[in-house]
Amino acid sequence: DESRGGKWEYRGIAMGQTFEYLKMALQNIRANKGRSLLTMLGIIIGISSVITIMSVGAGFKNEMNKQLDSIAGGQIYLYLSDEGQKREEYMTEDDFAQIESKIDGVTGTSPVFGAAGSTKTLKGEFTVNLTGGGTAQQEISKWKVVRGRYFNQSDIDTANRVCVVSKKDAISMFGTDDVVGMNIEIASDNSTGDFQIIGIVEQENLGNMVTMEYGDEQSVSMDVPYTAMDVFGYDTSSFAYLYITTDKSADTGKVANAAIALLNQLHYSSGESYYDMENFTDQMSSINDMLNMITGFISLVAGISLLVGGIGVMNIMLVSVTERTREIGIRKSLGAKTSSIMMQFLAESAIIACIGGLIGITIGVALAYAVCSIPTLGFTPGIKLSTILLATVFSSGIGIVFGVYPARKAAKLSPIEALRRN
């Protein structure tokens, strides 16, 4: 019908005008290539900086989470509070058995004793960091056996004085890692015990961001059955610290709460705060929040250059209005509408900002990959489509927002006044 045809005709005219504005804007940008490039520079720097920082930050966070999860994902650390120690509400082996059998998602438990000692070999005297634990200690420490074996439940039941050492520490103490079966004398807390080395272990590959190796060349670490710690005077029937390992699919928060509830039930201590826990998932969440804050702050600082770039667009467009005053006067005297003049200048500023934004996005993505490919880092940047879309919209918005004032100034010029100017 006629009304519908009129609408299509109006839309066609509007589309034709829009293309004409864009065409004129591109022609003017090409005519002033150097000035246009300098105008874009602030936007290019701002967009590329923001994308690089956000992508590298997201990639770093993802890699850190992956590596931290490989170290302690699914682990819960329970410990006796100060109040619990005053009341001597220590955990027992029966508590561990109950936790393993009654709580879904628990794959193992390991009490933990820590002690410092010393030993002497032909290579010299070494400080020894002793860790007494259960069979789950191997999973907690992320040890991979390369010679011999790790201690088992039989070693724990018989308080067998055996130990496992890392390949690195074995070479430090003996000059070789072929030491399975050798005995080593360890002194700690005015007591001495002979331990047989039954296994050589290496740390699993945890990535290049996180390492669990501590100490120096004269400091070594050993894992022993927790029951063997009695040689140093420890009471190996009551415990203040416990590690719980869970299935990867388990909710560690729920498992930890269930374990504390069960301990309170077994020790008739409901309503008391004798037991506390550290949930690694919560710690990872805190780390992520901190990383997000740092990335956001740095991105905000980098984003200031976008504001500077927007001001640059406005300044150049104001210069363009001044230079083209006579042209504007001629167009208005020939019947050009105020809105047409305004749209022409807005289109020009928007195109400059969009082109600068696209160049900035390309440079930002390339820089993110370049930074993340540095050998000491070696992770994939976390480039998100939402970040790129936000940068695109933001750069377009800069062109429109900062182009409004010059466009309005051009549109409001009096044709007579404009034609008088040379």
C-alpha positions as a Markdown table, in Angstrom:
| # | Residue | x | y | z |
|---|---|---|---|---|
| 1 | Asp | 0.0 | 0.0 | 0.0 |
| 2 | Glu | 1.0 | 3.7 | -0.3 |
| 3 | Ser | 1.9 | 4.2 | 3.4 |
| 4 | Arg | 4.2 | 1.1 | 3.4 |
| 5 | Gly | 5.7 | 2.3 | 0.1 |
| 6 | Gly | 6.3 | 5.7 | 1.7 |
| 7 | Lys | 8.1 | 4.2 | 4.6 |
| 8 | Trp | 10.4 | 2.1 | 2.4 |
| 9 | Glu | 11.1 | 5.2 | 0.3 |
| 10 | Tyr | 12.0 | 7.2 | 3.5 |
| 11 | Arg | 14.3 | 4.4 | 4.7 |
| 12 | Gly | 16.0 | 4.3 | 1.3 |
| 13 | Ile | 16.7 | 8.0 | 1.4 |
| 14 | Ala | 18.0 | 7.8 | 5.0 |
| 15 | Met | 20.3 | 4.9 | 4.1 |
| 16 | Gly | 21.5 | 6.8 | 1.0 |
| 17 | Gln | 22.3 | 9.9 | 3.2 |
| 18 | Thr | 24.1 | 7.7 | 5.7 |
| 19 | Phe | 26.3 | 6.2 | 3.0 |
| 20 | Glu | 27.0 | 9.7 | 1.6 |
| 21 | Tyr | 28.1 | 10.9 | 5.1 |
| 22 | Leu | 30.4 | 7.9 | 5.5 |
| 23 | Lys | 31.8 | 8.4 | 2.0 |
| 24 | Met | 32.5 | 12.1 | 2.6 |
| 25 | Ala | 34.1 | 11.3 | 6.0 |
| 26 | Leu | 36.4 | 8.7 | 4.4 |
| 27 | Gln | 37.4 | 11.1 | 1.7 |
| 28 | Asn | 38.4 | 13.7 | 4.2 |
| 29 | Ile | 40.3 | 11.2 | 6.3 |
| 30 | Arg | 42.3 | 10.0 | 3.2 |
| 31 | Ala | 43.0 | 13.6 | 2.3 |
| 32 | Asn | 44.6 | 14.2 | 5.7 |
| 33 | Lys | 46.3 | 10.8 | 6.4 |
| 34 | Gly | 49.0 | 12.1 | 8.6 |
| 35 | Arg | 46.7 | 14.1 | 10.8 |
| 36 | Ser | 44.2 | 11.3 | 11.0 |
| 37 | Leu | 46.9 | 8.8 | 12.0 |
| 38 | Leu | 48.1 | 11.1 | 14.8 |
| 39 | Thr | 44.5 | 11.5 | 15.9 |
| 40 | Met | 44.1 | 7.8 | 16.1 |
| 41 | Leu | 47.3 | 7.3 | 18.0 |
| 42 | Gly | 45.9 | 7.9 | 21.5 |
| 43 | Ile | 43.0 | 5.6 | 20.9 |
| 44 | Ile | 45.4 | 2.9 | 19.4 |
| 45 | Ile | 47.7 | 3.1 | 22.5 |
| 46 | Gly | 44.7 | 3.0 | 24.9 |
| 47 | Ile | 42.8 | 0.1 | 23.3 |
| 48 | Ser | 46.0 | -2.0 | 22.8 |
| 49 | Ser | 47.1 | -1.4 | 26.4 |
| 50 | Val | 43.8 | -2.4 | 27.9 |
| 51 | Ile | 43.5 | -5.5 | 25.7 |
| 52 | Thr | 47.1 | -6.6 | 26.4 |
| 53 | Ile | 46.8 | -6.1 | 30.2 |
| 54 | Met | 43.4 | -7.7 | 30.5 |
| 55 | Ser | 44.4 | -10.7 | 28.2 |
| 56 | Val | 47.7 | -11.3 | 30.0 |
| 57 | Gly | 46.0 | -10.9 | 33.4 |
| 58 | Ala | 43.3 | -13.3 | 32.5 |
| 59 | Gly | 45.8 | -15.8 | 31.1 |
| 60 | Phe | 48.0 | -15.5 | 34.1 |
| 61 | Lys | 45.1 | -16.1 | 36.4 |
| 62 | Asn | 44.0 | -19.1 | 34.4 |
| 63 | Glu | 47.4 | -20.6 | 34.4 |
| 64 | Met | 47.9 | -19.9 | 38.1 |
| 65 | Asn | 44.6 | -21.5 | 39.0 |
| 66 | Lys | 45.5 | -24.6 | 36.9 |
| 67 | Gln | 48.9 | -24.9 | 38.6 |
| 68 | Leu | 47.6 | -24.2 | 42.1 |
| 69 | Asp | 44.8 | -26.7 | 41.5 |
| 70 | Ser | 47.3 | -29.3 | 40.5 |
| 71 | Ile | 49.2 | -28.7 | 43.7 |
| 72 | Ala | 46.5 | -28.6 | 46.3 |
| 73 | Gly | 43.2 | -28.9 | 44.5 |
| 74 | Gly | 40.8 | -31.0 | 46.5 |
| 75 | Gln | 42.8 | -30.7 | 49.7 |
| 76 | Ile | 41.5 | -29.6 | 53.0 |
| 77 | Tyr | 43.6 | -28.8 | 56.0 |
| 78 | Leu | 42.0 | -29.4 | 59.4 |
| 79 | Tyr | 43.6 | -28.2 | 62.6 |
| 80 | Leu | 42.9 | -28.0 | 66.3 |
| 81 | Ser | 42.2 | -24.4 | 67.4 |
| 82 | Asp | 43.9 | -22.8 | 70.5 |
| 83 | Glu | 40.8 | -23.5 | 72.5 |
| 84 | Gly | 40.8 | -27.2 | 71.3 |
| 85 | Gln | 44.4 | -27.6 | 72.3 |
| 86 | Lys | 43.7 | -26.2 | 75.8 |
| 87 | Arg | 40.9 | -28.7 | 76.1 |
| 88 | Glu | 43.1 | -31.4 | 74.6 |
| 89 | Glu | 40.5 | -32.4 | 72.1 |
| 90 | Tyr | 43.1 | -34.0 | 69.8 |
| 91 | Met | 42.1 | -36.0 | 66.8 |
| 92 | Thr | 42.7 | -39.8 | 66.7 |
| 93 | Glu | 43.2 | -42.5 | 64.1 |
| 94 | Asp | 39.6 | -43.6 | 64.7 |
| 95 | Asp | 38.5 | -40.1 | 63.8 |
| 96 | Phe | 40.4 | -40.4 | 60.5 |
| 97 | Ala | 38.8 | -43.8 | 59.7 |
| 98 | Gln | 35.3 | -42.3 | 60.5 |
| 99 | Ile | 36.0 | -39.4 | 58.2 |
| 100 | Glu | 37.1 | -41.7 | 55.3 |
| 101 | Ser | 34.1 | -44.0 | 55.7 |
| 102 | Lys | 31.3 | -41.7 | 56.5 |
| 103 | Ile | 31.9 | -38.6 | 54.3 |
| 104 | Asp | 31.3 | -38.8 | 50.6 |
| 105 | Gly | 34.0 | -37.5 | 48.4 |
| 106 | Val | 36.9 | -38.2 | 50.8 |
| 107 | Thr | 39.7 | -40.2 | 49.1 |
| 108 | Gly | 42.2 | -40.2 | 51.9 |
| 109 | Thr | 43.5 | -38.7 | 55.2 |
| 110 | Ser | 46.9 | -38.0 | 56.5 |
| 111 | Pro | 47.9 | -36.6 | 59.9 |
| 112 | Val | 51.0 | -34.4 | 59.7 |
| 113 | Phe | 54.0 | -34.0 | 61.9 |
| 114 | Gly | 56.7 | -31.5 | 61.1 |
| 115 | Ala | 60.2 | -31.6 | 62.7 |
| 116 | Ala | 63.6 | -30.1 | 62.0 |
| 117 | Gly | 66.7 | -32.2 | 62.4 |
| 118 | Ser | 70.1 | -32.8 | 61.0 |
| 119 | Thr | 72.2 | -35.5 | 59.4 |
| 120 | Lys | 75.8 | -36.0 | 58.3 |
| 121 | Thr | 77.1 | -37.7 | 55.2 |
| 122 | Leu | 80.4 | -37.8 | 53.4 |
| 123 | Lys | 79.2 | -34.7 | 51.5 |
| 124 | Gly | 78.8 | -32.7 | 54.8 |
| 125 | Glu | 76.2 | -31.8 | 57.4 |
| 126 | Phe | 72.6 | -31.2 | 56.3 |
| 127 | Thr | 69.6 | -29.6 | 57.9 |
| 128 | Val | 66.7 | -32.1 | 57.6 |
| 129 | Asn | 63.0 | -31.0 | 57.3 |
| 130 | Leu | 61.0 | -34.1 | 58.4 |
| 131 | Thr | 57.4 | -34.6 | 57.5 |
| 132 | Gly | 55.6 | -37.4 | 59.1 |
| 133 | Gly | 52.4 | -38.4 | 57.4 |
| 134 | Gly | 50.2 | -41.2 | 56.1 |
| 135 | Thr | 50.0 | -42.9 | 52.8 |
| 136 | Ala | 48.0 | -39.9 | 51.4 |
| 137 | Gln | 51.1 | -37.8 | 52.0 |
| 138 | Gln | 52.5 | -38.8 | 48.6 |
| 139 | Glu | 49.5 | -37.2 | 46.9 |
| 140 | Ile | 49.6 | -34.2 | 49.1 |
| 141 | Ser | 53.3 | -33.6 | 48.4 |
| 142 | Lys | 52.9 | -34.4 | 44.7 |
| 143 | Trp | 55.8 | -36.9 | 44.7 |
| 144 | Lys | 56.4 | -39.3 | 41.8 |
| 145 | Val | 58.5 | -42.3 | 42.7 |
| 146 | Val | 61.5 | -42.8 | 40.4 |
| 147 | Arg | 63.4 | -45.4 | 42.5 |
| 148 | Gly | 62.1 | -47.8 | 45.1 |
| 149 | Arg | 58.7 | -47.1 | 46.6 |
| 150 | Tyr | 56.8 | -44.8 | 48.9 |
| 151 | Phe | 55.9 | -46.0 | 52.4 |
| 152 | Asn | 52.7 | -48.0 | 52.7 |
| 153 | Gln | 50.1 | -48.8 | 55.4 |
| 154 | Ser | 52.2 | -51.7 | 56.7 |
| 155 | Asp | 55.1 | -49.4 | 57.3 |
| 156 | Ile | 52.7 | -47.1 | 59.3 |
| 157 | Asp | 51.2 | -50.0 | 61.3 |
| 158 | Thr | 54.6 | -51.3 | 62.3 |
| 159 | Ala | 56.2 | -47.8 | 62.8 |
| 160 | Asn | 58.8 | -48.8 | 60.3 |
| 161 | Arg | 61.7 | -46.3 | 60.3 |
| 162 | Val | 61.9 | -45.7 | 56.6 |
| 163 | Cys | 62.0 | -42.5 | 54.6 |
| 164 | Val | 61.8 | -41.2 | 51.0 |
| 165 | Val | 63.9 | -38.4 | 49.7 |
| 166 | Ser | 63.9 | -36.3 | 46.6 |
| 167 | Lys | 66.3 | -37.1 | 43.7 |
| 168 | Lys | 67.8 | -33.6 | 44.1 |
| 169 | Asp | 68.4 | -34.1 | 47.8 |
| 170 | Ala | 69.8 | -37.6 | 47.4 |
| 171 | Ile | 72.4 | -36.2 | 45.0 |
| 172 | Ser | 73.2 | -33.3 | 47.4 |
| 173 | Met | 73.8 | -35.8 | 50.3 |
| 174 | Phe | 75.4 | -38.7 | 48.5 |
| 175 | Gly | 76.4 | -37.5 | 45.0 |
| 176 | Thr | 74.0 | -40.1 | 43.4 |
| 177 | Asp | 70.4 | -41.0 | 43.5 |
| 178 | Asp | 71.1 | -44.7 | 43.6 |
| 179 | Val | 70.8 | -44.8 | 47.4 |
| 180 | Val | 67.7 | -47.0 | 48.0 |
| 181 | Gly | 68.5 | -49.4 | 50.9 |
| 182 | Met | 71.0 | -47.1 | 52.5 |
| 183 | Asn | 70.6 | -46.1 | 56.1 |
| 184 | Ile | 70.8 | -42.5 | 57.3 |
| 185 | Glu | 71.0 | -41.2 | 60.9 |
| 186 | Ile | 68.8 | -38.3 | 61.8 |
| 187 | Ala | 69.1 | -36.3 | 65.0 |
| 188 | Ser | 66.1 | -34.2 | 66.2 |
| 189 | Asp | 65.0 | -32.9 | 69.6 |
| 190 | Asn | 68.0 | -34.5 | 71.4 |
| 191 | Ser | 67.0 | -37.9 | 69.9 |
| 192 | Thr | 68.6 | -39.9 | 67.1 |
| 193 | Gly | 67.0 | -42.4 | 64.8 |
| 194 | Asp | 68.3 | -44.6 | 62.0 |
| 195 | Phe | 66.1 | -44.5 | 58.9 |
| 196 | Gln | 66.4 | -46.6 | 55.8 |
| 197 | Ile | 65.9 | -44.9 | 52.4 |
| 198 | Ile | 63.2 | -46.9 | 50.6 |
| 199 | Gly | 62.3 | -44.5 | 47.8 |
| 200 | Ile | 63.6 | -41.7 | 45.6 |
| 201 | Val | 60.9 | -39.2 | 44.4 |
| 202 | Glu | 60.6 | -36.3 | 42.1 |
| 203 | Gln | 58.1 | -33.5 | 42.2 |
| 204 | Glu | 55.4 | -33.8 | 39.5 |
| 205 | Asn | 55.5 | -31.2 | 36.8 |
| 206 | Leu | 53.6 | -28.3 | 38.3 |
| 207 | Gly | 54.4 | -25.7 | 35.7 |
| 208 | Asn | 56.9 | -22.9 | 35.8 |
| 209 | Met | 54.9 | -20.5 | 37.9 |
| 210 | Val | 54.7 | -22.5 | 41.1 |
| 211 | Thr | 57.3 | -24.6 | 42.8 |
| 212 | Met | 57.2 | -26.5 | 46.1 |
| 213 | Glu | 61.0 | -26.8 | 46.6 |
| 214 | Tyr | 62.4 | -25.0 | 49.5 |
| 215 | Gly | 65.7 | -24.5 | 51.3 |
| 216 | Asp | 69.2 | -24.4 | 50.0 |
| 217 | Glu | 71.9 | -26.9 | 49.1 |
| 218 | Gln | 72.5 | -27.8 | 52.7 |
| 219 | Ser | 68.8 | -28.3 | 53.5 |
| 220 | Val | 67.0 | -31.5 | 52.5 |
| 221 | Ser | 63.5 | -32.8 | 53.0 |
| 222 | Met | 62.2 | -36.3 | 53.9 |
| 223 | Asp | 58.8 | -37.9 | 54.3 |
| 224 | Val | 58.5 | -40.7 | 56.9 |
| 225 | Pro | 55.5 | -42.7 | 58.3 |
| 226 | Tyr | 54.0 | -40.6 | 61.0 |
| 227 | Thr | 54.2 | -43.5 | 63.5 |
| 228 | Ala | 58.0 | -43.5 | 63.1 |
| 229 | Met | 58.1 | -40.0 | 64.6 |
| 230 | Asp | 57.8 | -41.6 | 68.0 |
| 231 | Val | 61.6 | -42.0 | 68.0 |
| 232 | Phe | 61.8 | -38.2 | 68.4 |
| 233 | Gly | 59.4 | -38.2 | 71.3 |
| 234 | Tyr | 56.2 | -37.4 | 69.5 |
| 235 | Asp | 52.9 | -38.9 | 70.7 |
| 236 | Thr | 51.7 | -40.6 | 67.5 |
| 237 | Ser | 48.3 | -41.5 | 68.9 |
| 238 | Ser | 46.9 | -38.0 | 69.0 |
| 239 | Phe | 47.0 | -35.3 | 66.3 |
| 240 | Ala | 46.5 | -31.6 | 66.0 |
| 241 | Tyr | 46.7 | -31.4 | 62.2 |
| 242 | Leu | 45.1 | -33.4 | 59.4 |
| 243 | Tyr | 45.1 | -33.2 | 55.6 |
| 244 | Ile | 42.0 | -34.6 | 53.8 |
| 245 | Thr | 42.2 | -35.4 | 50.1 |
| 246 | Thr | 38.9 | -35.4 | 48.1 |
| 247 | Asp | 37.7 | -36.4 | 44.8 |
| 248 | Lys | 38.1 | -33.6 | 42.2 |
| 249 | Ser | 34.4 | -33.4 | 41.7 |
| 250 | Ala | 33.7 | -33.0 | 45.4 |
| 251 | Asp | 32.6 | -29.7 | 47.0 |
| 252 | Thr | 35.5 | -29.2 | 49.4 |
| 253 | Gly | 33.6 | -26.6 | 51.4 |
| 254 | Lys | 30.8 | -29.1 | 52.1 |
| 255 | Val | 33.3 | -31.9 | 52.8 |
| 256 | Ala | 35.2 | -29.7 | 55.3 |
| 257 | Asn | 32.1 | -28.7 | 57.1 |
| 258 | Ala | 30.9 | -32.3 | 57.2 |
| 259 | Ala | 34.3 | -33.4 | 58.7 |
| 260 | Ile | 34.2 | -30.7 | 61.4 |
| 261 | Ala | 30.6 | -31.7 | 62.2 |
| 262 | Leu | 31.6 | -35.3 | 62.5 |
| 263 | Leu | 34.6 | -34.4 | 64.7 |
| 264 | Asn | 32.3 | -32.4 | 67.0 |
| 265 | Gln | 29.9 | -35.4 | 67.1 |
| 266 | Leu | 32.7 | -37.9 | 67.9 |
| 267 | His | 34.2 | -35.6 | 70.6 |
| 268 | Tyr | 30.9 | -34.4 | 72.0 |
| 269 | Ser | 31.9 | -30.8 | 71.3 |
| 270 | Ser | 28.9 | -29.5 | 69.2 |
| 271 | Gly | 28.6 | -25.7 | 69.7 |
| 272 | Glu | 32.3 | -25.4 | 70.5 |
| 273 | Ser | 35.0 | -24.1 | 68.2 |
| 274 | Tyr | 37.7 | -26.8 | 68.8 |
| 275 | Tyr | 38.3 | -27.5 | 65.1 |
| 276 | Asp | 39.0 | -25.2 | 62.2 |
| 277 | Met | 39.9 | -25.6 | 58.6 |
| 278 | Glu | 41.6 | -24.1 | 55.6 |
| 279 | Asn | 39.8 | -24.7 | 52.4 |
| 280 | Phe | 42.1 | -24.4 | 49.4 |
| 281 | Thr | 39.2 | -23.5 | 47.1 |
| 282 | Asp | 38.5 | -20.4 | 49.3 |
| 283 | Gln | 42.2 | -19.5 | 49.2 |
| 284 | Met | 42.1 | -19.7 | 45.4 |
| 285 | Ser | 39.0 | -17.5 | 45.3 |
| 286 | Ser | 40.9 | -14.9 | 47.4 |
| 287 | Ile | 43.9 | -15.0 | 45.1 |
| 288 | Asn | 41.6 | -14.6 | 42.1 |
| 289 | Asp | 39.9 | -11.6 | 43.7 |
| 290 | Met | 43.3 | -10.0 | 44.3 |
| 291 | Leu | 44.5 | -10.7 | 40.7 |
| 292 | Asn | 41.2 | -9.2 | 39.3 |
| 293 | Met | 41.7 | -6.1 | 41.4 |
| 294 | Ile | 45.3 | -5.6 | 40.2 |
| 295 | Thr | 44.3 | -6.3 | 36.6 |
| 296 | Gly | 41.3 | -3.9 | 36.8 |
| 297 | Phe | 43.4 | -1.1 | 38.4 |
| 298 | Ile | 46.2 | -1.4 | 35.8 |
| 299 | Ser | 43.5 | -1.5 | 33.0 |
| 300 | Leu | 41.9 | 1.6 | 34.5 |
| 301 | Val | 45.2 | 3.4 | 34.4 |
| 302 | Ala | 45.8 | 2.3 | 30.8 |
| 303 | Gly | 42.3 | 3.4 | 30.0 |
| 304 | Ile | 43.2 | 7.0 | 30.9 |
| 305 | Ser | 45.0 | 7.1 | 27.5 |
| 306 | Leu | 41.6 | 6.5 | 25.9 |
| 307 | Leu | 40.4 | 9.7 | 27.5 |
| 308 | Val | 43.4 | 11.5 | 26.2 |
| 309 | Gly | 42.8 | 9.9 | 22.8 |
| 310 | Gly | 39.2 | 11.1 | 22.9 |
| 311 | Ile | 40.3 | 14.7 | 23.6 |
| 312 | Gly | 42.7 | 14.4 | 20.7 |
| 313 | Val | 39.8 | 13.4 | 18.4 |
| 314 | Met | 37.9 | 16.5 | 19.6 |
| 315 | Asn | 40.8 | 18.8 | 19.1 |
| 316 | Ile | 41.5 | 17.6 | 15.6 |
| 317 | Met | 37.9 | 17.8 | 14.7 |
| 318 | Leu | 37.7 | 21.4 | 16.0 |
| 319 | Val | 40.7 | 22.2 | 13.8 |
| 320 | Ser | 38.9 | 20.5 | 10.9 |
| 321 | Val | 35.8 | 22.7 | 11.5 |
| 322 | Thr | 38.0 | 25.8 | 11.4 |
| 323 | Glu | 39.7 | 24.8 | 8.2 |
| 324 | Arg | 36.5 | 23.9 | 6.5 |
| 325 | Thr | 34.4 | 26.9 | 7.6 |
| 326 | Arg | 34.0 | 28.2 | 4.0 |
| 327 | Glu | 33.0 | 24.7 | 2.8 |
| 328 | Ile | 30.4 | 24.5 | 5.5 |
| 329 | Gly | 29.1 | 27.9 | 4.6 |
| 330 | Ile | 28.7 | 27.0 | 0.9 |
| 331 | Arg | 26.9 | 23.7 | 1.8 |
| 332 | Lys | 24.5 | 25.6 | 4.1 |
| 333 | Ser | 23.8 | 28.3 | 1.6 |
| 334 | Leu | 22.9 | 25.6 | -0.9 |
| 335 | Gly | 20.3 | 24.2 | 1.4 |
| 336 | Ala | 22.2 | 21.6 | 3.6 |
| 337 | Lys | 20.4 | 21.0 | 6.8 |
| 338 | Thr | 22.0 | 21.6 | 10.2 |
| 339 | Ser | 21.5 | 17.9 | 11.0 |
| 340 | Ser | 23.3 | 16.9 | 7.8 |
| 341 | Ile | 26.4 | 19.0 | 8.7 |
| 342 | Met | 26.4 | 17.6 | 12.2 |
| 343 | Met | 26.1 | 14.0 | 10.9 |
| 344 | Gln | 29.0 | 14.5 | 8.5 |
| 345 | Phe | 31.4 | 15.5 | 11.2 |
| 346 | Leu | 30.1 | 12.9 | 13.7 |
| 347 | Ala | 30.6 | 10.2 | 11.0 |
| 348 | Glu | 34.2 | 11.4 | 10.5 |
| 349 | Ser | 35.1 | 11.4 | 14.2 |
| 350 | Ala | 33.4 | 8.0 | 14.7 |
| 351 | Ile | 35.3 | 6.4 | 11.8 |
| 352 | Ile | 38.6 | 7.8 | 13.1 |
| 353 | Ala | 37.9 | 6.3 | 16.5 |
| 354 | Cys | 36.7 | 2.9 | 15.0 |
| 355 | Ile | 39.7 | 2.6 | 12.8 |
| 356 | Gly | 42.0 | 3.4 | 15.7 |
| 357 | Gly | 40.1 | 0.9 | 17.8 |
| 358 | Leu | 40.5 | -1.9 | 15.3 |
| 359 | Ile | 44.2 | -1.2 | 14.9 |
| 360 | Gly | 44.5 | -1.1 | 18.7 |
| 361 | Ile | 42.7 | -4.4 | 19.1 |
| 362 | Thr | 45.0 | -6.1 | 16.5 |
| 363 | Ile | 48.1 | -4.7 | 18.3 |
| 364 | Gly | 46.8 | -5.6 | 21.7 |
| 365 | Val | 46.1 | -9.2 | 20.7 |
| 366 | Ala | 49.5 | -9.5 | 19.1 |
| 367 | Leu | 51.2 | -8.0 | 22.2 |
| 368 | Ala | 49.3 | -10.3 | 24.5 |
| 369 | Tyr | 50.6 | -13.4 | 22.6 |
| 370 | Ala | 54.1 | -11.9 | 22.5 |
| 371 | Val | 54.2 | -11.3 | 26.3 |
| 372 | Cys | 52.7 | -14.7 | 27.1 |
| 373 | Ser | 55.2 | -16.5 | 24.9 |
| 374 | Ile | 58.2 | -15.3 | 26.9 |
| 375 | Pro | 59.9 | -18.6 | 28.1 |
| 376 | Thr | 59.7 | -17.7 | 31.8 |
| 377 | Leu | 55.9 | -17.4 | 31.4 |
| 378 | Gly | 54.8 | -19.7 | 28.6 |
| 379 | Phe | 51.0 | -19.6 | 29.0 |
| 380 | Thr | 48.1 | -18.8 | 26.7 |
| 381 | Pro | 46.6 | -15.2 | 27.0 |
| 382 | Gly | 43.0 | -15.1 | 28.2 |
| 383 | Ile | 41.6 | -13.2 | 25.2 |
| 384 | Lys | 37.9 | -12.9 | 25.6 |
| 385 | Leu | 35.4 | -11.9 | 22.9 |
| 386 | Ser | 33.6 | -9.8 | 25.4 |
| 387 | Thr | 36.8 | -7.7 | 26.0 |
| 388 | Ile | 37.2 | -7.2 | 22.2 |
| 389 | Leu | 33.6 | -6.2 | 21.8 |
| 390 | Leu | 33.8 | -3.8 | 24.8 |
| 391 | Ala | 36.9 | -2.2 | 23.3 |
| 392 | Thr | 35.2 | -1.8 | 19.9 |
| 393 | Val | 32.1 | -0.3 | 21.5 |
| 394 | Phe | 34.2 | 1.9 | 23.7 |
| 395 | Ser | 36.3 | 3.2 | 20.8 |
| 396 | Ser | 33.2 | 3.9 | 18.7 |
| 397 | Gly | 31.7 | 5.7 | 21.7 |
| 398 | Ile | 34.7 | 7.9 | 22.1 |
| 399 | Gly | 34.4 | 9.0 | 18.5 |
| 400 | Ile | 30.7 | 9.9 | 18.9 |
| 401 | Val | 31.0 | 11.5 | 22.4 |
| 402 | Phe | 34.0 | 13.6 | 21.7 |
| 403 | Gly | 32.8 | 14.4 | 18.1 |
| 404 | Val | 29.5 | 15.9 | 19.3 |
| 405 | Tyr | 31.0 | 19.3 | 20.3 |
| 406 | Pro | 32.9 | 19.9 | 17.1 |
| 407 | Ala | 29.9 | 18.6 | 15.0 |
| 408 | Arg | 27.5 | 20.9 | 16.8 |
| 409 | Lys | 29.9 | 23.9 | 16.4 |
| 410 | Ala | 30.1 | 23.2 | 12.6 |
| 411 | Ala | 26.3 | 22.7 | 12.3 |
| 412 | Lys | 25.5 | 26.0 | 14.1 |
| 413 | Leu | 27.8 | 28.1 | 11.9 |
| 414 | Ser | 25.9 | 30.9 | 10.2 |
| 415 | Pro | 26.3 | 30.5 | 6.4 |
| 416 | Ile | 26.8 | 34.2 | 5.9 |
| 417 | Glu | 29.4 | 34.4 | 8.6 |
| 418 | Ala | 31.1 | 31.2 | 7.3 |
| 419 | Leu | 31.3 | 32.6 | 3.7 |
| 420 | Arg | 33.0 | 35.8 | 4.9 |
| 421 | Arg | 35.9 | 33.9 | 6.3 |
| 422 | Asn | 38.9 | 33.1 | 4.0 |
